[in-house]
Every structure is written in structure tokens, then in C-alpha cells.
């Protein structure tokens, strides 16, 4: 892989099996074994032969209607799921803001949860120690940080989770409709932080339905339609085409 | 090359491994009055129960039967608890696996390692029993770490296989409970291996836990060397099981999230 490439998606396809009634037990698996031949029709091709190269420092938006495969592609990039065929290579530390608050434990304090959450992102204790003040300050939860997170409101919870995710110093950030965190003030702050990260050369991939955000933030947009790339290019051009058809 | 990558990734995620192990050990008793003291109290009480019950129901003609049994029972307990909790561990962590990427093998590794630590803590109590009973220690104790290492590799290898299989076939965990119960009697823990009829001896040879338990007993109770040939065979065997287990786990982990 070339040095300046952050994410390379080569001939990636992803199928999901559609289960009507999932055979979970050994008995069911044996009983319904013969069904396997039939189930060929029950495979849903979410992504078909996707080729994509994202350069370092680029900020790319994945757009498309529901079910077009954007989130699946993002999940494949994070290695939560694996492609049925093809290969995805990433270059650099990667953080996903797909599901915030992974590894949060309600009974533990905000501070302890920062450690849990950040360790899931692969940070060492020392690195977290260095970052923790910044994280707490960003979340604006100073007075509540030593209370258990079960006492938090959902907004506070998301603020804490977002603050951890965005401060882990990844080179690649994957974001799925995340800018709806907290109130107006916090959203603006997140947006500003993302812009700073972009300026500092991080690679950012966003899935968004908000055309306004895409226009403001991304240089490039990839339009997915029924699991294939319909258009890839400068954000403003792609958006224009997209809105012509879907707007 | 591949192996190096494995260790590098685990090393990068060492903090997660540490917090997971800590959570596993401390979390169990969180909310209870005595807290971490239970880590000691629990095995102590359990040993007391076994030491009171078994001499009366099983007439094994050995000196210091309590020690004879304990030095086998405690390693066996490490094995069963790790296998039992390990088997369901990937399924139990399904929610977090769906949300975020981290090296999946951290789950079985942290379960087995936290059980290893529990085992070593319990060994402090075993030590007290051995000293108080007058059995004492000998130079053979030096082999103890090697036996623990063999057992750890064996347990971790099996946990890799079972935890991954359970994702696809949930029945595995029920099946395993029965197998482990059978294993308790198929392993010379509360009796002497030589008490078994000749035709069953082969099962003891094929059962790695029987071999390990006999070895622990040799060094801690009889103060002699264990069967070196058998230990070498099972040392290598455990290592192979560990590698195979890891490879199976790595192969299956790719479809974990879709099956959970």
C-alpha cells in the first residue's frame, strides 16, 4: 500500500444472511441442514465490489439513502465485521465513533469509565493519564466526573463518551451521524474540534444525512446506491447530483 | 512474522487486558460487604467443606487425606472455573463486540488469566494448610511454575476453542458442564489413581488434567519428581492445543458479530 493512503478498500463485497427464524441450536442446525441449498435466495448483498482509496488527511462523506450500505462499509473499515470477499487495509490508528460509550459500566464513576472506554480504543494507562484532564474539560462534566454514570442524563452520558472518542489521538476517525450529541453549544464545540482535527491532518470518514454538514466539512463525497458506488468526487459536485435525484 | 504481529497487538491493548482482568477479579464481589476478602474467604470455606465431607464418605487410605485431596482439587478448580466461564465469555460480551473493535482474543485471555490469579491467591491458603498439617515443602516445589504454565496453556487453548464454538452452537456450554462433572470423577482428585482398575488406567494417561493433578500431588504431597515423560508429552501437547485453539478462534472471530 502506498504511504499516503489511509484506507484502501479493494473489491469488497459483503453479504448478510437473512434469517427468518434463526437456527441457533445444534438440533435446529441439523434439522434444517437441507435448507442450506435453498437459502441462496436469502442472501442479501449489501455491498458489491466496492473499490475506494482514501488518502491521508482527506475528509470523506459517505452519502446515500437508507440501506445503501454506508454504515456497513464503515463497520467493515473498523473491523467489527469482515468482508465476504475483497480486502480492506488501513494505515494508522483508527477510532470509530459508531457506537459511543462502548464498555461503559453504569456503577462506575465517569472517571473510571474514561479509563475503561479509552482502554478499549487501545490506549495505555500512561496515555490516558496524560489525556484525562483534557477529556474531562471537553465533556464539561467536571463536577459530576466522580459520580457513577448511572446518575448521568443521557446527554451527559453522550458528552462523556464523545469526549473520550474524540480525544484518543487516532489518525483515522470514522463517524456515523454523531454530530447530534448534546445541546447546540456542545454540538458546535464538537464540530469545531473535528475541524481542528481535520486541519491537523487526520483522515475523517463520515456517514451523514445532513447535507449541510457534509457541505461544510468534507472535501470529497462518495455516493452509495444499492451497495455500489454511484458517484465519487468533490463533495459539492456529488451533493448537487445527489440532491437532483433524491432531493 | 504472524506471531510477532499477534504479540504486538496484544501489547498495544495491554491496558484493556489489565482492566478486564481486574474487573473480572474485583467485579465478582463488588457490592458485597466483605468485598475482596471473599477472594480468600471463598476458597477457604470451600476447602473446609471438602476437608470435612470427603474423609467420611470416601475411605482412601492415605496419610493426611485433606492435603492429598487439596493439592489436586485446587488446580482442578482453576481448570473448571476457567473453562466454564470462558466458554460463555464471547457470547456474554456480545454487546461490546458489536460496538467496537479490539483484539477479540482479549476476552478468553482475560478470563483464563483472572482465574489463574485466583488460583495463585488460593495457593496461599493451600500453603497454610500444607504447613499447618506438617506435610511441609521440599525442593520439588521448584517444578510448580512449570506445571502451572502447562495447565495455563491447556486451559487457554481449550477456552479459545470453546468460547468461539459457543457463538455458533450455544449448546456447547450445557454440554461442557456435564463433561466437566464427568471430568471431576475421571480425574484422581478425591481418590488415588492406582485405585482404578487396570482397564481404566489408559483414560488417566489420555486425560491431561489427570496427569497434571498427579504431578501436583507428586511435588506437593509425596515430595518426589512427577512422571517426567508424561509431563514432557503434555507440555508439548498443551502448547499445540494452545496454538490450534488460537488459530480456530482467529478463523471463527470474523463472523462473531453476525452470529451474536
Interface residues (C-beta under 8 A of the other chain):
Chain A: X16 X17 X24 X25 X26 X27 X29 X78 X79 X80 X81 X82 X94 X96 X98 X99 X102 X103 X105 X107 X115 X116 X118 X119 X120 X121 X122 X123 X124 X125 X128
Chain B: X12 X13 X14 X15 X16 X18 X19 X23 X30 X96 X97 X98 X99 X100 X101 X102 X169 X170 X171 X254 X255 X257 X258
